[in-house]
Amino acid sequence: MPTPATPSAPKPAGDDRHLVRVDDKYAALGFEDRLRLFWEKNSGAVTAVLVVILLAIVAKGGWEYLAAQNEKDVQAAYAAAATPEQLRTFAAANPRHPLAGVAQLRVADEAYAAGNYVGAIGAYQEAAASLKTGPLASRAQLGSAMAKLLGGREAEGETELKALAADAAGIKVYRAEAIGHLASRAFAKGNSAEVASYSDQLMRLDPASPWVQRLLQLRAAAPVAESPAAAPAANAPAIKLPATAK
């Protein structure tokens, strides 16, 4: 009987004792080797990102330089404008710049001083529209109202003074002046009740305003309307009016 062939020993799957995993091999690398491998794999992407960042920096710097240069040019043009015509030209060339409103305000002031109230009204209104808020905007509103009063548009001017006086967002000093002009007009009409009302309004707004003394003088000098209904009772204490300031 033939001897059965000795089965060949199965081929060993292999000895993994001396093999090192890729992760372990990478972990064993030094910093410089890791950096080299990273660069070899990602150099293209890193370069692209750096180029984009560099272009952004250059563009930002260029924009800031141009903006600064433009601002210098605008300021120089404003400083060079000396006549009303030059100021109007400057304002038309730079309608969105804050100095355009300032230029229009200067034009309005010169027209007002010269008695050209029609021209002053238009310039004050353009200045107010350009400046929108802040001290100069309130000043432009006051100028427009006064130019209308002196230019024959009294009802409009008085309405604008009342609007400015009641504007809580307006500048206090110009609101106080508006109240002062309203009180003066009420006094000229012999309306003592309005003079007293404007005096009280001013005291609430700004007791330290230089207009307070003027309004107290007007209030003391205003004629008091007497009527049986308004007469004080016999036992009621007399109302002491403020003394006229000297």
Backbone as CSV, one residue per row, in Angstrom:
resi,resn,N_x,N_y,N_z,CA_x,CA_y,CA_z,C_x,C_y,C_z
1,MET,0.883,-1.183,0.000,0.000,0.000,0.000,0.900,1.205,0.000
2,PRO,0.692,2.057,-0.968,1.592,3.221,-1.070,1.470,4.111,0.148
3,THR,2.613,4.602,0.519,2.623,5.504,1.690,2.022,6.852,1.263
4,PRO,1.077,7.268,2.020,0.443,8.555,1.630,1.462,9.677,1.681
5,ALA,1.351,10.467,0.705,2.284,11.603,0.643,2.076,12.508,1.848
6,THR,3.202,12.875,2.345,3.110,13.780,3.513,2.584,15.128,3.045
7,PRO,1.509,15.465,3.617,0.952,16.773,3.168,1.939,17.896,3.446
8,SER,2.068,18.712,2.456,3.003,19.836,2.634,2.471,20.797,3.703
9,ALA,3.389,21.287,4.440,2.984,22.220,5.506,2.370,23.477,4.891
10,PRO,1.295,23.894,5.487,0.661,25.125,4.941,1.622,26.302,4.986
11,LYS,1.572,27.111,3.950,2.451,28.271,3.850,2.064,29.279,4.921
12,PRO,3.030,29.586,5.708,2.679,30.543,6.785,2.179,31.857,6.198
13,ALA,1.221,32.403,6.942,0.627,33.666,6.484,1.627,34.795,6.499
14,GLY,2.695,34.591,7.228,3.707,35.643,7.276,3.948,36.088,8.705
15,ASP,5.098,36.594,8.927,5.473,37.040,10.265,5.393,38.553,10.303
16,ASP,4.389,39.055,11.020,4.159,40.497,11.084,4.881,41.161,12.229
17,ARG,5.736,40.414,12.883,6.355,40.983,14.077,7.299,42.131,13.742
18,HIS,7.879,42.098,12.534,8.845,43.131,12.189,8.269,44.210,11.275
19,LEU,6.935,44.152,11.022,6.309,45.160,10.186,5.862,46.337,11.053
20,VAL,5.954,47.546,10.495,5.549,48.757,11.224,4.404,49.403,10.462
21,ARG,3.350,49.734,11.167,2.212,50.369,10.504,2.601,51.771,10.025
22,VAL,1.884,52.201,8.977,2.200,53.513,8.409,2.032,54.602,9.449
23,ASP,0.947,54.529,10.243,0.709,55.555,11.262,1.828,55.596,12.265
24,ASP,2.323,54.415,12.651,3.411,54.376,13.614,4.685,54.934,13.006
25,LYS,4.871,54.647,11.735,6.063,55.151,11.071,6.028,56.673,10.980
26,TYR,4.816,57.232,10.681,4.688,58.677,10.579,4.901,59.340,11.938
27,ALA,4.392,58.644,12.968,4.531,59.205,14.303,5.986,59.248,14.733
28,ALA,6.773,58.357,14.178,8.178,58.309,14.572,9.025,59.344,13.855
29,LEU,8.445,59.979,12.832,9.207,60.971,12.082,9.404,62.242,12.907
30,GLY,10.457,62.945,12.625,10.700,64.216,13.273,9.880,65.318,12.632
31,PHE,9.908,66.503,13.239,9.103,67.627,12.760,9.464,68.017,11.336
32,GLU,10.750,68.063,11.024,11.185,68.464,9.689,10.708,67.490,8.627
33,ASP,10.761,66.186,8.963,10.286,65.181,8.001,8.782,65.311,7.793
34,ARG,8.071,65.523,8.860,6.618,65.697,8.732,6.297,66.914,7.873
35,LEU,7.000,67.999,8.114,6.768,69.206,7.345,7.059,68.987,5.866
36,ARG,8.146,68.238,5.576,8.492,67.940,4.189,7.405,67.126,3.514
37,LEU,6.891,66.106,4.207,5.830,65.282,3.640,4.553,66.098,3.391
38,PHE,4.242,66.958,4.369,3.038,67.799,4.209,3.179,68.707,2.995
39,TRP,4.364,69.294,2.843,4.584,70.198,1.723,4.505,69.475,0.391
40,GLU,5.049,68.262,0.345,5.000,67.495,-0.890,3.559,67.201,-1.301
41,LYS,2.701,66.971,-0.334,1.310,66.627,-0.634,0.431,67.856,-0.874
42,ASN,0.742,68.982,-0.196,-0.188,70.117,-0.203,0.421,71.425,-0.694
43,SER,1.571,71.356,-1.321,2.238,72.586,-1.729,1.380,73.424,-2.681
44,GLY,0.687,72.770,-3.583,-0.141,73.504,-4.546,-1.248,74.295,-3.868
45,ALA,-1.971,73.609,-2.953,-3.086,74.274,-2.265,-2.594,75.399,-1.376
46,VAL,-1.487,75.157,-0.677,-0.950,76.187,0.222,-0.510,77.404,-0.576
47,THR,0.136,77.177,-1.694,0.584,78.285,-2.531,-0.594,79.114,-3.030
48,ALA,-1.664,78.432,-3.425,-2.846,79.133,-3.925,-3.461,80.010,-2.835
49,VAL,-3.540,79.456,-1.609,-4.108,80.228,-0.501,-3.258,81.452,-0.195
50,LEU,-1.937,81.258,-0.189,-1.033,82.376,0.081,-1.145,83.465,-0.976
51,VAL,-1.301,83.058,-2.223,-1.448,84.035,-3.298,-2.724,84.852,-3.116
52,VAL,-3.811,84.162,-2.746,-5.085,84.860,-2.531,-4.956,85.863,-1.388
53,ILE,-4.332,85.440,-0.293,-4.152,86.340,0.855,-3.297,87.541,0.475
54,LEU,-2.244,87.290,-0.252,-1.357,88.375,-0.670,-2.088,89.377,-1.562
55,LEU,-2.887,88.858,-2.501,-3.633,89.751,-3.376,-4.645,90.579,-2.587
56,ALA,-5.269,89.962,-1.580,-6.239,90.691,-0.758,-5.556,91.817,0.011
57,ILE,-4.374,91.529,0.556,-3.633,92.549,1.303,-3.240,93.702,0.388
58,VAL,-2.752,93.359,-0.784,-2.341,94.390,-1.742,-3.539,95.230,-2.172
59,ALA,-4.682,94.566,-2.425,-5.876,95.293,-2.856,-6.375,96.219,-1.754
60,LYS,-6.378,95.736,-0.502,-6.831,96.556,0.624,-5.927,97.770,0.802
61,GLY,-4.621,97.526,0.744,-3.690,98.638,0.882,-3.845,99.661,-0.224
62,GLY,-4.047,99.177,-1.454,-4.240,100.086,-2.573,-5.510,100.898,-2.443
63,TRP,-6.587,100.239,-1.984,-7.855,100.950,-1.807,-7.728,102.022,-0.729
64,GLU,-7.082,101.669,0.383,-6.913,102.640,1.463,-6.061,103.821,1.005
65,TYR,-5.051,103.545,0.225,-4.208,104.626,-0.282,-5.011,105.560,-1.192
66,LEU,-5.795,104.968,-2.094,-6.584,105.784,-3.009,-7.625,106.603,-2.249
67,ALA,-8.247,105.974,-1.227,-9.250,106.694,-0.440,-8.625,107.863,0.304
68,ALA,-7.445,107.619,0.895,-6.753,108.688,1.616,-6.344,109.808,0.675
69,GLN,-5.863,109.433,-0.505,-5.453,110.437,-1.479,-6.645,111.251,-1.959
70,ASN,-7.772,110.568,-2.178,-8.982,111.262,-2.610,-9.473,112.229,-1.541
71,GLU,-9.390,111.798,-0.259,-9.806,112.668,0.835,-8.945,113.928,0.892
72,LYS,-7.647,113.774,0.684,-6.760,114.933,0.654,-7.128,115.881,-0.488
73,ASP,-7.449,115.308,-1.643,-7.818,116.133,-2.790,-9.107,116.906,-2.522
74,VAL,-10.085,116.237,-1.886,-11.359,116.897,-1.580,-11.140,118.034,-0.587
75,GLN,-10.360,117.772,0.442,-10.092,118.814,1.435,-9.344,119.993,0.827
76,ALA,-8.419,119.694,-0.058,-7.678,120.769,-0.722,-8.612,121.598,-1.607
77,ALA,-9.528,120.945,-2.308,-10.471,121.662,-3.167,-11.404,122.538,-2.335
78,TYR,-11.822,122.021,-1.172,-12.684,122.817,-0.291,-11.940,124.048,0.232
79,ALA,-10.684,123.850,0.642,-9.891,124.960,1.169,-9.660,126.032,0.105
80,ALA,-9.605,125.621,-1.147,-9.345,126.568,-2.230,-10.595,127.339,-2.653
81,ALA,-11.780,126.842,-2.263,-13.027,127.508,-2.652,-13.244,128.739,-1.769
82,ALA,-13.206,129.914,-2.369,-13.303,131.154,-1.597,-14.583,131.927,-1.882
83,THR,-15.106,131.822,-3.080,-16.296,132.589,-3.456,-17.531,131.692,-3.415
84,PRO,-18.722,132.285,-3.335,-19.947,131.475,-3.358,-20.041,130.576,-4.591
85,GLU,-19.608,131.082,-5.724,-19.665,130.272,-6.941,-18.728,129.075,-6.845
86,GLN,-17.531,129.290,-6.309,-16.582,128.184,-6.134,-17.107,127.171,-5.119
87,LEU,-17.752,127.655,-4.084,-18.329,126.750,-3.084,-19.460,125.919,-3.684
88,ARG,-20.290,126.551,-4.508,-21.359,125.793,-5.173,-20.776,124.735,-6.115
89,THR,-19.736,125.107,-6.836,-19.086,124.148,-7.741,-18.506,122.976,-6.956
90,PHE,-17.880,123.276,-5.831,-17.322,122.214,-4.992,-18.431,121.290,-4.491
91,ALA,-19.525,121.854,-4.015,-20.628,121.044,-3.494,-21.226,120.156,-4.586
92,ALA,-21.343,120.699,-5.803,-21.894,119.911,-6.905,-20.961,118.777,-7.309
93,ALA,-19.657,119.002,-7.172,-18.678,117.977,-7.561,-18.511,116.904,-6.492
94,ASN,-18.896,117.203,-5.253,-18.718,116.251,-4.150,-20.009,116.144,-3.333
95,PRO,-21.110,115.761,-3.977,-22.417,115.814,-3.299,-22.543,114.906,-2.087
96,ARG,-21.768,113.823,-2.018,-21.894,112.877,-0.907,-20.890,113.135,0.211
97,HIS,-20.035,114.104,0.024,-19.030,114.382,1.046,-19.608,115.361,2.072
98,PRO,-19.294,115.170,3.377,-19.817,116.082,4.407,-19.461,117.541,4.152
99,LEU,-18.308,117.780,3.532,-17.908,119.164,3.272,-18.816,119.849,2.254
100,ALA,-19.572,119.079,1.486,-20.517,119.689,0.548,-21.584,120.460,1.313
101,GLY,-22.070,119.874,2.396,-23.055,120.561,3.232,-22.472,121.800,3.895
102,VAL,-21.219,121.714,4.324,-20.554,122.866,4.934,-20.398,123.983,3.907
103,ALA,-20.061,123.618,2.678,-19.929,124.614,1.616,-21.259,125.313,1.356
104,GLN,-22.338,124.555,1.296,-23.656,125.146,1.088,-24.047,126.049,2.257
105,LEU,-23.653,125.682,3.458,-23.951,126.505,4.626,-23.223,127.844,4.542
106,ARG,-21.992,127.822,4.069,-21.245,129.075,3.884,-21.905,129.954,2.824
107,VAL,-22.367,129.340,1.751,-23.063,130.088,0.704,-24.325,130.733,1.286
108,ALA,-25.065,129.966,2.084,-26.303,130.466,2.686,-26.029,131.628,3.631
109,ASP,-24.998,131.500,4.461,-24.663,132.567,5.406,-24.313,133.865,4.685
110,GLU,-23.563,133.750,3.595,-23.186,134.949,2.851,-24.410,135.590,2.193
111,ALA,-25.308,134.773,1.681,-26.519,135.311,1.071,-27.398,135.971,2.142
112,TYR,-27.488,135.348,3.298,-28.289,135.895,4.404,-27.718,137.245,4.849
113,ALA,-26.407,137.311,5.016,-25.764,138.550,5.440,-25.953,139.661,4.418
114,ALA,-26.062,139.296,3.157,-26.241,140.296,2.093,-27.711,140.671,1.890
115,GLY,-28.614,140.059,2.657,-30.030,140.353,2.512,-30.703,139.600,1.388
116,ASN,-29.991,138.633,0.807,-30.557,137.816,-0.271,-31.229,136.598,0.355
117,TYR,-32.418,136.820,0.906,-33.074,135.768,1.665,-33.575,134.627,0.787
118,VAL,-33.954,134.935,-0.434,-34.392,133.875,-1.351,-33.240,132.920,-1.625
119,GLY,-32.071,133.468,-1.953,-30.910,132.615,-2.184,-30.479,131.889,-0.934
120,ALA,-30.602,132.545,0.222,-30.217,131.923,1.480,-31.113,130.731,1.803
121,ILE,-32.404,130.870,1.529,-33.340,129.769,1.829,-32.939,128.506,1.087
122,GLY,-32.701,128.639,-0.218,-32.330,127.470,-1.008,-31.029,126.846,-0.537
123,ALA,-30.041,127.668,-0.237,-28.746,127.138,0.206,-28.848,126.485,1.576
124,TYR,-29.618,127.083,2.472,-29.797,126.482,3.800,-30.493,125.120,3.687
125,GLN,-31.483,125.041,2.823,-32.205,123.777,2.664,-31.306,122.701,2.052
126,GLU,-30.474,123.086,1.088,-29.541,122.117,0.513,-28.512,121.674,1.552
127,ALA,-28.066,122.610,2.381,-27.112,122.260,3.437,-27.744,121.299,4.433
128,ALA,-28.973,121.569,4.838,-29.653,120.693,5.796,-29.851,119.300,5.220
129,ALA,-30.192,119.215,3.936,-30.393,117.913,3.293,-29.091,117.136,3.201
130,SER,-27.978,117.840,2.997,-26.685,117.171,2.880,-26.140,116.758,4.244
131,LEU,-26.287,117.632,5.237,-25.716,117.360,6.556,-26.569,116.379,7.359
132,LYS,-27.882,116.457,7.192,-28.854,115.534,7.802,-28.934,115.642,9.323
133,THR,-27.855,115.395,10.052,-27.894,115.439,11.507,-26.683,116.204,12.033
134,GLY,-26.739,116.526,13.320,-25.605,117.182,13.943,-25.797,118.674,14.093
135,PRO,-24.840,119.337,14.714,-24.959,120.772,14.988,-25.178,121.618,13.740
136,LEU,-24.430,121.337,12.671,-24.556,122.155,11.478,-25.896,121.959,10.784
137,ALA,-26.471,120.763,10.905,-27.793,120.520,10.322,-28.844,121.361,11.041
138,SER,-28.782,121.393,12.382,-29.722,122.224,13.150,-29.515,123.700,12.842
139,ARG,-28.278,124.110,12.674,-27.992,125.504,12.341,-28.566,125.849,10.976
140,ALA,-28.475,124.927,10.021,-29.047,125.164,8.697,-30.571,125.286,8.780
141,GLN,-31.206,124.472,9.625,-32.659,124.554,9.799,-33.058,125.900,10.388
142,LEU,-32.293,126.356,11.373,-32.578,127.658,11.972,-32.391,128.771,10.944
143,GLY,-31.323,128.692,10.155,-31.085,129.711,9.131,-32.198,129.762,8.108
144,SER,-32.680,128.594,7.705,-33.766,128.539,6.727,-35.025,129.203,7.282
145,ALA,-35.338,128.917,8.549,-36.528,129.502,9.166,-36.416,131.023,9.254
146,MET,-35.264,131.514,9.679,-35.089,132.957,9.822,-35.083,133.656,8.461
147,ALA,-34.494,133.018,7.454,-34.501,133.608,6.112,-35.929,133.715,5.577
148,LYS,-36.754,132.729,5.898,-38.150,132.790,5.450,-38.910,133.887,6.186
149,LEU,-38.647,134.044,7.488,-39.310,135.104,8.240,-38.979,136.476,7.658
150,LEU,-37.702,136.691,7.352,-37.269,137.985,6.838,-37.541,138.147,5.350
151,GLY,-37.784,137.028,4.680,-38.024,137.074,3.234,-39.491,137.100,2.859
152,GLY,-40.369,137.313,3.830,-41.787,137.441,3.516,-42.586,136.159,3.621
153,ARG,-41.953,135.069,3.989,-42.670,133.799,4.138,-42.791,133.484,5.632
154,GLU,-43.475,134.387,6.343,-43.493,134.351,7.796,-44.161,133.092,8.349
155,ALA,-45.267,132.692,7.763,-45.973,131.510,8.269,-45.083,130.268,8.173
156,GLU,-44.393,130.104,7.038,-43.495,128.956,6.866,-42.332,129.032,7.851
157,GLY,-41.772,130.239,7.996,-40.649,130.400,8.905,-41.025,130.088,10.333
158,GLU,-42.188,130.546,10.754,-42.627,130.278,12.124,-42.889,128.790,12.332
159,THR,-43.448,128.153,11.336,-43.676,126.710,11.425,-42.356,125.953,11.581
160,GLU,-41.340,126.382,10.824,-40.032,125.720,10.928,-39.385,125.975,12.287
161,LEU,-39.551,127.186,12.832,-39.014,127.470,14.163,-39.674,126.572,15.207
162,LYS,-40.983,126.403,15.118,-41.693,125.548,16.073,-41.242,124.097,15.948
163,ALA,-41.026,123.642,14.700,-40.569,122.261,14.496,-39.184,122.059,15.093
164,LEU,-38.287,123.032,14.891,-36.941,122.925,15.447,-36.978,122.985,16.967
165,ALA,-37.787,123.866,17.517,-37.873,124.001,18.971,-38.367,122.718,19.625
166,ALA,-39.235,121.985,18.940,-39.819,120.764,19.511,-39.041,119.502,19.153
167,ASP,-37.997,119.630,18.349,-37.245,118.454,17.887,-36.306,117.957,18.980
168,ALA,-36.662,116.846,19.592,-35.845,116.309,20.686,-34.462,115.886,20.218
169,ALA,-34.318,115.584,18.931,-33.013,115.181,18.389,-32.171,116.373,17.956
170,GLY,-32.750,117.563,17.999,-32.025,118.753,17.573,-30.997,119.190,18.607
171,ILE,-30.120,120.083,18.185,-29.082,120.599,19.065,-29.696,121.649,19.991
172,LYS,-29.399,121.523,21.283,-30.063,122.342,22.298,-29.894,123.841,22.069
173,VAL,-28.694,124.267,21.711,-28.454,125.699,21.574,-29.293,126.309,20.455
174,TYR,-29.516,125.561,19.379,-30.316,126.082,18.273,-31.809,125.955,18.560
175,ARG,-32.188,124.948,19.310,-33.579,124.843,19.741,-33.923,126.013,20.667
176,ALA,-32.997,126.354,21.563,-33.223,127.476,22.471,-33.358,128.787,21.694
177,GLU,-32.522,128.967,20.683,-32.616,130.188,19.887,-33.938,130.249,19.136
178,ALA,-34.404,129.099,18.630,-35.699,129.066,17.943,-36.819,129.490,18.894
179,ILE,-36.774,128.990,20.129,-37.784,129.374,21.123,-37.699,130.866,21.407
180,GLY,-36.474,131.391,21.492,-36.302,132.817,21.748,-36.919,133.673,20.650
181,HIS,-36.713,133.297,19.394,-37.299,134.068,18.293,-38.831,133.965,18.302
182,LEU,-39.346,132.794,18.635,-40.804,132.634,18.703,-41.387,133.511,19.803
183,ALA,-40.708,133.552,20.950,-41.192,134.385,22.051,-41.154,135.868,21.671
184,SER,-40.104,136.272,20.966,-39.994,137.672,20.539,-41.135,138.036,19.587
185,ARG,-41.480,137.120,18.699,-42.579,137.372,17.775,-43.908,137.434,18.523
186,ALA,-44.079,136.549,19.504,-45.310,136.580,20.296,-45.419,137.895,21.067
187,PHE,-44.308,138.385,21.595,-44.315,139.655,22.319,-44.678,140.803,21.393
188,ALA,-44.123,140.774,20.173,-44.421,141.838,19.209,-45.905,141.858,18.847
189,LYS,-46.560,140.719,18.928,-47.992,140.634,18.620,-48.853,140.915,19.849
190,GLY,-48.198,141.110,21.002,-48.938,141.366,22.231,-49.558,140.118,22.834
191,ASN,-49.043,138.951,22.478,-49.591,137.691,22.982,-48.804,137.265,24.220
192,SER,-49.214,137.744,25.381,-48.487,137.457,26.616,-48.571,135.986,27.005
193,ALA,-49.664,135.318,26.655,-49.811,133.901,27.003,-48.752,133.065,26.285
194,GLU,-48.503,133.377,25.015,-47.484,132.638,24.276,-46.088,132.971,24.788
195,VAL,-45.875,134.220,25.158,-44.571,134.586,25.716,-44.295,133.757,26.967
196,ALA,-45.287,133.634,27.835,-45.121,132.842,29.056,-44.904,131.369,28.729
197,SER,-45.649,130.870,27.711,-45.514,129.462,27.337,-44.119,129.167,26.791
198,TYR,-43.612,130.052,25.932,-42.264,129.846,25.384,-41.204,129.994,26.473
199,SER,-41.436,130.891,27.412,-40.496,131.038,28.523,-40.421,129.752,29.340
200,ASP,-41.565,129.158,29.623,-41.579,127.894,30.359,-40.912,126.773,29.557
201,GLN,-41.162,126.747,28.251,-40.551,125.730,27.390,-39.032,125.847,27.409
202,LEU,-38.539,127.063,27.358,-37.094,127.268,27.386,-36.497,126.867,28.729
203,MET,-37.182,127.167,29.806,-36.676,126.791,31.125,-36.587,125.277,31.270
204,ARG,-37.521,124.564,30.672,-37.465,123.096,30.706,-36.322,122.571,29.846
205,LEU,-36.091,123.237,28.725,-35.059,122.772,27.800,-33.658,123.069,28.310
206,ASP,-33.428,124.327,28.678,-32.065,124.726,29.066,-32.116,125.966,29.959
207,PRO,-32.203,125.768,31.267,-32.270,126.917,32.184,-31.037,127.812,32.128
208,ALA,-29.917,127.265,31.630,-28.682,128.050,31.563,-28.525,128.790,30.238
209,SER,-29.488,128.700,29.362,-29.377,129.346,28.061,-29.330,130.865,28.216
210,PRO,-28.496,131.552,27.419,-28.485,133.012,27.468,-29.803,133.634,27.032
211,TRP,-30.668,132.863,26.380,-31.970,133.370,25.982,-32.939,133.461,27.152
212,VAL,-32.649,132.804,28.249,-33.563,132.814,29.393,-33.770,134.232,29.900
213,GLN,-32.710,134.973,30.082,-32.824,136.344,30.579,-33.677,137.197,29.655
214,ARG,-33.471,137.046,28.358,-34.251,137.803,27.386,-35.733,137.473,27.504
215,LEU,-36.063,136.202,27.633,-37.470,135.807,27.706,-38.102,136.232,29.021
216,LEU,-37.346,136.239,30.107,-37.889,136.718,31.378,-38.198,138.208,31.298
217,GLN,-37.362,138.939,30.591,-37.629,140.359,30.384,-38.911,140.559,29.576
218,LEU,-39.061,139.774,28.531,-40.268,139.872,27.708,-41.498,139.487,28.516
219,ARG,-41.357,138.464,29.315,-42.500,137.989,30.100,-42.937,139.036,31.133
220,ALA,-41.947,139.692,31.745,-42.272,140.709,32.736,-42.881,141.946,32.095
221,ALA,-42.455,142.238,30.856,-42.932,143.443,30.175,-44.207,143.212,29.384
222,ALA,-44.582,141.970,29.176,-45.767,141.671,28.369,-47.022,142.116,29.107
223,PRO,-47.984,142.689,28.388,-49.232,143.112,29.038,-50.021,141.896,29.527
224,VAL,-50.599,142.024,30.702,-51.378,140.935,31.284,-52.842,141.196,30.998
225,ALA,-53.461,140.250,30.311,-54.890,140.394,29.995,-55.706,140.159,31.253
226,GLU,-56.587,141.090,31.540,-57.417,140.972,32.744,-58.851,140.675,32.342
227,SER,-59.470,139.795,33.094,-60.876,139.468,32.880,-61.430,138.988,34.208
228,PRO,-62.740,139.103,34.438,-63.315,138.651,35.719,-63.014,137.192,35.994
229,ALA,-63.023,136.391,34.955,-62.793,134.959,35.170,-61.362,134.691,35.556
230,ALA,-60.435,135.524,35.036,-59.026,135.282,35.290,-58.519,136.003,36.524
231,ALA,-59.348,136.893,37.117,-58.902,137.656,38.275,-58.700,136.734,39.459
232,PRO,-57.660,136.933,40.267,-57.423,136.069,41.415,-58.417,136.346,42.525
233,ALA,-58.683,135.341,43.304,-59.580,135.473,44.435,-58.986,136.444,45.444
234,ALA,-59.840,137.034,46.264,-59.371,138.058,47.199,-58.349,137.523,48.169
235,ASN,-58.511,136.278,48.585,-57.602,135.706,49.578,-56.446,134.944,48.956
236,ALA,-56.410,134.896,47.620,-55.349,134.132,46.959,-54.050,134.914,47.003
237,PRO,-52.894,134.227,47.152,-51.623,134.940,47.185,-51.304,135.546,45.830
238,ALA,-50.725,136.717,45.859,-50.375,137.395,44.606,-49.254,136.663,43.915
239,ILE,-49.306,136.634,42.588,-48.264,136.005,41.790,-47.131,137.005,41.584
240,LYS,-45.939,136.641,41.938,-44.798,137.541,41.820,-44.100,137.282,40.510
241,LEU,-44.148,138.282,39.645,-43.480,138.157,38.355,-41.990,138.381,38.541
242,PRO,-41.170,137.727,37.733,-39.722,137.931,37.864,-39.340,139.364,37.550
243,ALA,-38.390,139.887,38.291,-37.967,141.266,38.088,-37.245,141.399,36.762
244,THR,-37.388,142.537,36.134,-36.718,142.777,34.863,-35.236,142.882,35.076
245,ALA,-34.475,142.080,34.356,-33.027,142.101,34.521,-32.476,143.422,34.008
246,LYS,-31.484,143.939,34.699,-30.859,145.194,34.314,-29.607,144.926,33.519
